[in-house]
């Protein structure tokens, strides 16, 4: 059974969590992306709750979790510290048997595995770029630069208001196929679930983009406007990922290009990559059985 609870972290942030399984069992931590929420993991929580303590938070800024208003409250450091504190609260051993993460949740999971490697035994990434690869592609790959232009809209102060217009039609458009149609998995019932989730506030969700330094240059920008991304560098010690990593990658992701998978071995020595042919960015909704299978296999692999 999947239930909800609130966790108050030492920093004063509260995270609303969907949970299953008995406390004290090995911990699985599930992290959603934009514009999703903890509820996308409910089916997996129900399936794995027999043998694991499964926890899926609404990240800071989402749902009934704390939604601070300042951009600085959404710096990656603070978001990663939320997750480390949550693991410490939920796991007697202060470690997660696996962190399963998509999109922005994946971005935070990369940071968590780098900064707190003792707290992450395994990392399952679903269409979320490693920061070193993302920076490289935003600096040098025009295709990825073009695919990431939507980030500028989400950084606008008025983005939350514009997204809410016409019963969240702009937000629903993020799920569209290239021809403008909505996918079959996005049923009217699921659309309503999303609307109710977004009605709780999306300011914080947009702040993830406003706080991030990884932003594509605009076409035709002056050299001054491009200075930040062109001059930005990330120290190698921030990019190394010690735990075993398995990546599931939908190869028809419109926002994240396949070149983001190139060269990951330099930062991720224990890496497996599985391509999901014909799958879009929305892996959890579109290929739930592939995610379940990959997680079950990954948890039984011996890395001793």
N, C-alpha and C positions, 0 to 999 in steps of 0.2 A: 504494500500500500504506500502511495506517495502522499506525504503530508507537507505542511509548510510550517516554518518557525522563523523567528527573528533572532539573529546573533548580534550582540553589541560587541564591537571590537575595542581594544584598548585605546585606539585613537578617537573613540566616540562615534565612529561611523556604525550604522546599523545596516545589516544585510538581510534581506528577506530570502530565505532558502527553501527550495523544494528538497525534501529528504526522503530516503527509504533505507531499510536495513537497520539492524541493531547498532547502537553506539558501541564502540570498541572493536567492531569488525574492521578489516583493512579498508582504508578510505579510497573511494573514487571521487574525484572532484571534476565537475562538468562546468565549462565556462562558455557562455553564449556570446554572440557578436551583435553587431548593429544590423537591423533595428529590432533584434529579437529579445527573448527573455528566458528566464529559467524554465518556463513551461515546455520549451521545445525538447527538453531532455526527458520528459515524464515517462515515456515508453521505455527508455533505456533504464531509468531508475527502477521502474517496476520489474524489469527483467533481471537486473543485477543485484537487487536488494536482498536476495536470499543469502548471498555469500559475502556481500560487501556493505559497508556504510556508504551510501551514495548521497552526495550533496551537490546541488546545483543552485548557486546564488543568483539572484538578480544583482548584477554588478552595480557598484556605486553609480548613481545617476539614473537607475532604471527601476521601474515598478514602485514597490513600496520600500525599497532600500533608500538610504539617505541620498538626497539630491542637493548637495551644496551648490552654490550659485557661481563661485569664482572660478575662472579658468585654471588658476594655479592649483585648485583642489583636484584637478584631473590629470596632473602630471603622472607619467608612468610610474615614478617612484612610489607615489601614494597608492596607486591602484594595485601595484604588485604587493605592497605591504599589507593591503587588505587581505589578499589571498594567503599570504604567509601566516597572518594572524588567524584566519579562518581554519587553516589546516591545523594549527596548534590547538584550537578550541575543539576540533572534531576528532583528532587522532591522538590517542594516548602516547604514541611513538613520535608525534609531531612530524609525520611523513604521510604522503599520499602514495598508495600503490600505483596509481596512474592519474594523470591530469589529462582530461579529454577536452579539447578546446577548438572553437571555430571562430574565424574572422577576428574581431577585436579581442575576444577571449583568447584566441591563439596568440595574438601579439603580446598579451599579458603573460601567457604561459611561457613563451620564450624567455621573457624577462625573469619570471619566477624560477625557471630551471637554471638560469645563469646566476642569479644572485643568491638563491637558496637551494643549491643542488642536493643537499642532504634531505630536503623536504619533498623531493620529486623522484620517485623510483623509476617511472616511465612517463613518456609524454606522447600522446596521440593527437596529432595536429590535423585539422580539417580545413583546407583552403585558408591558410593564414601565413603570410610570408615571414621568413626570418628577417630580422631588422637589417642585417648586413646586406642581404640580397635586395631587400626593398629599397634601401638607400641607393645602392648601385644602379638599380633599374630606373629609379626616379631621376637620377642624375644623368644617365647616359642612353636610355632606351626610349625613343619617341613614342613607341606603341604603348608602353606602360604609362608614360607621361599623359598621353591622351586618355587612356582608360581610367586614370585617377583624377581627372578634372572635376568630377562630381564633389570631391572633397572641399573645393572652394565654396560651393553652395552651402555645405553643411557647417562651415566655419562662420557663416554670416550670422550676425546677432538676431536677425529676423527669421532665421531658418525654422525654429520651432513653430512659429505662427504660420508660416507658409506651408509647412508640412501638414498642419492640422486642417487646412482648408478642405472643403468638400468631403468631409468624413475621411480624411487621411488619404486622399487619392494619390498625392505625390509620394507618400510613404509606401503605399501598395505598389506603386510603379517600380520600386526597386526590385520587386520579384518578377517583373514581366520578362517574357521571352523577347528576343530581338524584334519580332513582328508586332509587339505591343500587346499580345494576348497574355492572360494570366495562366500560370501552370495549373494542371488538374489537381495537384495536391493542395492548392490554396482554395479550399472549399469555402462556401459562405460562412460556415461555422468557424473555421479557422480565421477567416478575415475578421469576424466579429471578436474573436479572442484577441487578435492583434490590436484592434481598435480599442478595446477595453484596457489593454496593457498600455498603449500609447496615451490614453486619456489621463493616466496617472502622471504624465509629464515626460517630455523628451528633451528638455533643456540640457540635462546632464548628459544624455546620449550624444548630443551635438557637441558638447564640451570636450569629448574625447578627441574630436577632430581639431577643435580650436586650440587645444593644448599640445598637440603633437607637432614636432619640428619636421616630420616626414611629410612634406607637402609638395606636389608637383609644380614645376614652373608653369606659368600661364603662357599660352602661345603669344609671341610677340613681346614678351616682357623685356624690360631693360635689364642691363647687367646688374644694376643696383637691386632691382626686384628679385633677381635670381641669386643674389649673393648668399642668402642663407642656405639654400639647398646645395648649391654648387660648392660651397666652402665647408659644409658640414662633414664631419668625420666621426666615426664611432670607434673608440679604442677596442683593440682585439679582445681585451679581457672582458668586455661587455657582450661579446658575440659567441664565446665558447659555450657549448651545451654539453655537459658531461653525461647526463642520463641517456639511456637508449631512447631513440625517437622513431616513431612510425608516422608517416604522412600519408593521408588519403587525399588525393587531389582530383577534383572534378575538372576535366580538361576543356570544358566549355564555359569556364568562368569568364564573364565579360570584363570584370574589374581587375582581375589578377592574372597576368600573363604567364605562360609556362616557363619563360626564361627565369622566373623567380626561383625555380628549382635548381638552376645551374650553380655548380660550385659549392653546394651546401656542405660537402664532406670536409672542407677546410675548417668549419666551425662545429660540425656535428659528426664526430667520429663513428658513432654507433647509429647508423641511419638506414631506414628502409623506406622506400617510396612506392606507393601503389597508385597507378593512374586509374581513375574511374571514367571510362570513355563515354562521351555523350552526356556527362553530368555537369550541371551548372554550379554556381557558387553555393547553392542552398543544399549542401550534401545531406544534412540531417533529415530534412523533409523529403528529399528526392531519392535517397538511397539508404533508408534506415537499416535495411538488412545488411548491407555492406559495412556500415558502421558497427553494428552489433557483432558481426562475424570478426571484423578486424580487432575489435576490443577483446573479444573472448580469446582469440589466438594470441594477441600481444601479452595478455595477462599470464598465459601459461608458458611463454618462452623463458628459457633459463639463461640468465645473464650473470650467473655466479662465476 
